[in-house]
Amino acid sequence: MIMKPRKVIFVNRFFYPDHSATSQILSDLVFDLARDGVAVEIITSRMRYDDPAAVLAADEGVLGVRVHRVWSTRFGRGNLLGRAIDYISFYLGAFSALMRHVGRGSIVVAKTDPPLLSLVVAPVVKFRGAVLINWLQDLFPEVAGALGVKLVQGPVMGGLRWARNITLRSALTNVVLGSRMHELVTGLDVPSSQVKIIHNWADGEAIQPVSREVNPLRKAWGIDERFVVGYSGNLGRAHEFVTVLDAAEQLRERHDVMFLFIGGGAQRDKVEHEAQRRGLSNVMFQPYQPRERLGESLSVSDVHLVSLNPALEGLIVPSKFYGIAAAGRPTLFIGDVDGEIPRLLREGDCGYAVPGGDADGLAKHILELASDSVRCFAMGGNARALFEQRFDRKHAVEAWKDVLSLLSKKS
């Protein structure tokens, strides 16, 4: 049984009813903690990720969670300057809210949206005599550096890393998403005792395998009996799609194989335009699907694609893998073949990895699975088994309860 702290405060720019990835993970966790009697509060923005114009209530209770939403600008993600102003205004609002709500013995969990949020949270935690947990969904500024953002190169990168590392060492615990991220964080002179791996997750009750014969989306989208190679979620700057399009071009005459992109993001228009430019009639695009239909959406594909720029390996972990595994589908990973997801694929015998640019290898694996339904089905079953053993929502919640229980004794 968890020793219940006086208060646990999570800080993140987005929260329920927003449906962005960090919001969904946070919402899952805090609602489960509140249901178990933990006193949980949220400091977040009044915006929604997919609709910056939306205005949410400044203060309300949601399923036992007290939500404090601070004002911030809402320029959105259209340009870097506007995004930076949004970040700064949220930092100021969050600082003010923390000063009002953090007390001695409080446990404050700082996520990483916006980047470097711990630089705002850590001073308040120290001043108030509270306890800090950093929940690292990514490592910034390294992510920005790997993506070539000019504002964080050279001395600026060094200064931000130095300040960020102080907050990592000042936390009683830094929660990271996998073994590669663990290696990077402990390599920053953060003691291993202060770093805890808790993978992100999916909800195994909400997402279950749906057979192709009864999946209404396959019928609605006219997919019929074709073998579907799917990509679901954000088509962001961290992901590489040239290899996928090259493989689709190689397989354009295989009318029994099609490629399906479901979602949006910074590269969605670029990928769709390139598919049209190449005349790839074997590529289909669909919008994000409602969360309540995620099981059906993820089950449309016979095999899923996950890609990650190798320069970002260990800095972020593609969380879409957990939903894919919950849906009982194998994964084809494109990127560092010794990355976090490839390690899991080998461990669970639930997919393959190819390096970026290896369209031949990707096409080869697609054809192998398309021609061997028994093997494809078995790998999907392996994925679901691995998910149930390690990545279902309940496992992560229990791991978080253990962390909070330990810190409650120290706070």
Buried (B, 14 or more C-beta within 10 A) or exposed (E): EBEBBEBBBBBBBBBBEBBBBBBBBBBBBBBBBBEBEBBBBBBBBBBBBBEBEEEBEEEEEBEBBBBBBBBBBBBBEEEEEBBBBBBEBBBBBBBBBBEEBBEEBBBBBBBBBBBBBBBBBBBBBEEBEBBBBBBBBBBBBBBBBBBEBEEBEEEBBEEBBEBBBEBBEBBBBBBBBBBBBBEBBBEBEBEEEBBBEBBBBBBBEBBBBBEBEEBEBBEEBEBEEBBBBBBBBBBBBBBBBBBBBBBBBBBBEBEEBBBBBBBBBEBBEEBBEBBEEBEBEBBBBBEBBEEEEBBBBBBBBBBBBBBBBBBBBBBBBBBBBBBBBBBBBBBBBBBBBEBBBBBBBBEBBBBBBBBBEBBEBBBBBBBEBBEEEEEBBBBBBBBBBBBBEBBBBEBBBEBBBEBBBBBBEEB
